[in-house]
Amino acid sequence: MKRAYNFNAGPSALPLPVLKRAQEELLNFQNTGMSVMELSHRSKEYDAVHNSAKQRLKKLMNIPDTHDVLFLQGGASLQFSMVPMNLLGKDQVANYVLTGSWSEKALKEAKKIGKTHIAASSKEANYTYIPRLEDIQLSENAAYLHITSNNTIFGTQWREFPNLPVDLIADMSSDILSREINVGQFALIYAGAQKNLGPSGVTVVIIRNDLLERIPDNLPTMLDYRTHSSKNSLYNTPPTFAIYMLSLVLEWVEEEGGVKAIEARNKEKAAVVYEAIDASNGFYAPHAEKDSRSLMNVTFRLPNEELTKKFLEEAKEKGFVGLAGHRSVGGCRASIYNAVPLEACEALAEFMNDFYRRFS
Ligand SMILES: Cc1ncc(COP(=O)(O)O)c(C=O)c1O
């Protein structure tokens, strides 16, 4: 069986050992005579899976006891609404840094809930860079400052995070667990699982416990973080199979040497692809400015549409999947999340070098 070189932006590549383990355990999970999907979410077997996913994430990300981990549904997109519903007080202002389409969407939802302010933006430059920390201007009465740590569509990523007297909230959907971060610096982190954590269907929320005290009492039960925090994310039926897959992915990260080792490999992988871009004399034009380049999504353009089409066609024939840029920006994008092996990046770089030699 030949596995594709999978550069999909999400859902995206999963580690092969994880898929094999899931396959082995599919019909008879731990001698229960059934798959994980068929277990009651109140059974002791599922409970162990659920808690192991939570504990492993806490350990791998070094999450302090001040913070809780929640497993929710509705994707990162529902967090665009839940964050302001829960945390934007009546007389407060929600602050957003705009670094791409996802932060725009987050802001759009916050506007429906209360007052908002754009604390910094790179929209005027078509989101080619991350604003400098010193250019972030908070409003009065800021409820929180929201950032998107990695911009999946434009291929930019924050290197350092703002250290301002305000609760920092980050959408880390496309770079959670890809590098070491200080979780204590954030009031809340959220991420859809389908890039670095597992399959789609579960959204991880890491929330500082004291934020729960700010939540108004009139929210629908399922949209109130307290519901999920007080019931260990088992208030209703959780996405059990997705959480099981998450626990297997986390086990795999541990076996690979933890987040530090994953980060080193991610840097090596990204360097290989950016090297092909930089060695092409502008044939592959990167979207992101150099110091804002993402280690997760490498975005670039070829000299014209015809060559882009040819590049994508040839890439497809060679087994590279998912290289077309997001429909809103065009060009090409290679998403090289944790589970994409170095060899896939090397094969892509080799193909890019060869294509450049033939068509430049
Ligand atoms: C940075 C970022 N935020 C949010 C989303 C939306 O996530 P979901 O599809 O889980 O709602 C995505 C999806 O690609 C993303 O990349």
The ligand as a Gaussian input file, in Angstrom:
#p B3LYP/6-31G(d) Opt

LIG

0 1
 C       -6.674000      29.042000      12.409000
 C       -8.029000      28.412000      12.204000
 N       -9.049000      28.790000      12.983000
 C      -10.269000      28.255000      12.838000
 C      -10.538000      27.313000      11.877000
 C      -11.928000      26.759000      11.748000
 O      -11.937000      25.542000      12.354000
 P      -13.184000      24.558000      12.353000
 O      -13.340000      24.072000      10.967000
 O      -12.758000      23.503000      13.339000
 O      -14.364000      25.321000      12.835000
 C       -9.503000      26.866000      11.048000
 C       -9.762000      25.843000      10.017000
 O       -8.966000      25.565000       9.158000
 C       -8.216000      27.434000      11.221000
 O       -7.200000      27.070000      10.435000

